[in-house]
Amino acid sequence: MPNSQRQDPIAAIATAPGRGAVGIVRLSGRGLAPLVMALCGRELPPRQACYGPFKDADGQAIDQGLALWFAAPHSYTGEDVLELQAHGGPVVLQLLLARCLQAAAERDATTGAARLPRLRLAEPGEFTQRAFLNDKLDLAQAEAVADLIEASTEAAARSAGRSLSGAFSHEVEALRQRIVRLRLLVEATLDFPEEEIDFLQQADAHGQLDAIEATLAAVMARARQGALLREGLQVVLAGQPNVGKSSLLNALAGAELAIVTAIAGTTRDKVSETIQIEGVPLHVIDTAGLRGEGEANDEVERIGIARSWAAIAQADAVIFLHDLTRRGQPDYEAAEALIAERLHTDDPTRILHVHNKADSTTPCALAEGEIALSARTGAGLDALRQALLQRAGWQAATEGVFIARKRHVLALQRTAAHLQAAREHAAVGDAALDLFAEELRLAHDALSEITGAFTSDDLLGEIFGNFCIGK
């Protein structure tokens, strides 16, 4: 967005589409006081809800509701903010929004000059972007706004709340300050090379690096947990036709989501459901049954199998479901071997072998890490849930976890890499102080990307472009 447009007052419907008891039209910008008079017919005291009519161009009431006025800088965006809380019908809200734009476009009848500040429709996430640009929120907090709205589990919502309150940002800032202090010592030594001292020993550089890296490791562990809460785990149910994939999906979800019959190949396309285990979202995909090469019964099944392999390629974990009642059957075992060979050519650590229909056969020995269960009775489901959490790297204690995104984890990983490089230069001694200082600078910049102290307009556009309009 051009910098000139960032100064324009903006307006949008801030509540979700559809009908509701209450709907909100939100405006933000500099010099909105004249618009308040045009819309409400009076001045409004700051931060007080005032009931009254919202007027059209002829002075007639569009609706009756609450108006809230937040004078800059004491607002969400740091600018003047006006919120009109009306009845939540889509037509009413569109009329209010249109009136806001109309009032801003009115010109003085005598001079032809604009009487009110120019107003335009807000872009996705623009209110929160302005809060970031006006130092009301840092970038991690701004992202947490969207994460709180989109949270699919209670644990994710609580973690997003912690990030929004600044818990993640405070830890990142504390790390940045410790790196800055060490950088200052290095830079001072480089500026005064005539001083005959062993800087690395005098400043306890190794000890400071140890402490910084230990703190970084703890932050990174919680960030990984937070990223898992936000992103969840992509789990694909794979196996031959009629091994019970759809039954297992229904059992995990606790609802009849997929059609289950005794006819092989009932599932022809992907069926997806998001469930949660201990607050971690799992996106479970039931796929069409896999067969040996060239054994699809028709074109529809062939396409379904191709989509199954595509889903498997993108999965974080694959449940390879086996049918205990068909063990030892030559055709079944031959197809199992072909499927297993293809599954294990990529990343075998993603594969979790699960044997279904344990209630219909006698117990048998399984390899270590494999699970026997019954999708029909539910026996063994708890073991499967725990195995999935273990594959995801989830730790049961979630206290203090803050929501995080993949970019945050990558930034922390880059920070760790630069600190490790700094340690290697420190091993050389004072002769490599300039390289030591450079790696500390790069580590500092990587951390700064998380909170937005060091970032690019392209990244901002990518982040805020994914927000909903009105937020």
Order of alpha helices (4+ residues) and beta strands (2+ residues): beta-beta-alpha-beta-beta-beta-alpha-beta-alpha-alpha-alpha-alpha-alpha-alpha-beta-alpha-beta-beta-alpha-beta-alpha-beta-beta-alpha-alpha-alpha-alpha
